[in-house]
């Protein structure tokens, strides 16, 4: 399995849509757990790294800084 590096500010498209209808999320914290924010309603979710990597369909907008 390939390990993809995500940065703070990246916008990710997930396989399943949030109940508000949006499927795009912004990464606001990285580490063992990720904090992502729904771009549709602003809901914030903490999700383990392995679960996020499994559910990401593609990176919509990539932030080029290191996130640190």
N, C-alpha and C positions, 0 to 999 in steps of 0.2 A: 504494500500500500504506500502510495506517495504521500509525503508530508508536505502540505502547502503552508506557506507562511502568510499569516494575515496580519495587517497593521491596523492600528486605531484609525478610524475614519473610513475604512473600506466599507463599501455597500455590497451586501451579499444577497443573491436570489436563492431562496430555499425551495426544496421540493414541494413542501406543503404550504398553503397559504394560512396566514393568521385569521382568526375568526372575523376580523374587521375587513378582510378581503385583500389586504396587501401581502405580497410575498417577498418584499425587499426589507432588509434589516441593515442597520449601521453598527459596526463594531465599536464599542465604547471602552472596553477593557479586555486585555489579553492575559493569559496565564494558563494555569491548569483548567480553570473555568473561564469562559468568555461571558462578557456582559454585552448583550445586543439590544438595540432599540428598534422597534417597529417604525417604519417610515410612514405608515398609514395613520396610526392612532397614538404613537408615542409610548406604547407599553414597553417596559424594560424587563428582560428575562436573563437569568444566569443559566448557562448551559455548559456541561462538561465538554472539553476539547474533542474527545473522540465522537461524541454525539453530534456536535456541530459539523465536524469534517464529513460525517456520514450523510448529513442532510443538506449540504451546500450543493446547489445545482451549478452556479457559476458566480464569478466576481463581476458585478455590474460596473463598479467604479473602484479603482485601486488607488489608495493613498500611498505615495512613494516614500514617505519618511519611515523611520524605523519603529515608530510608535513608543519610543522611550524618552 
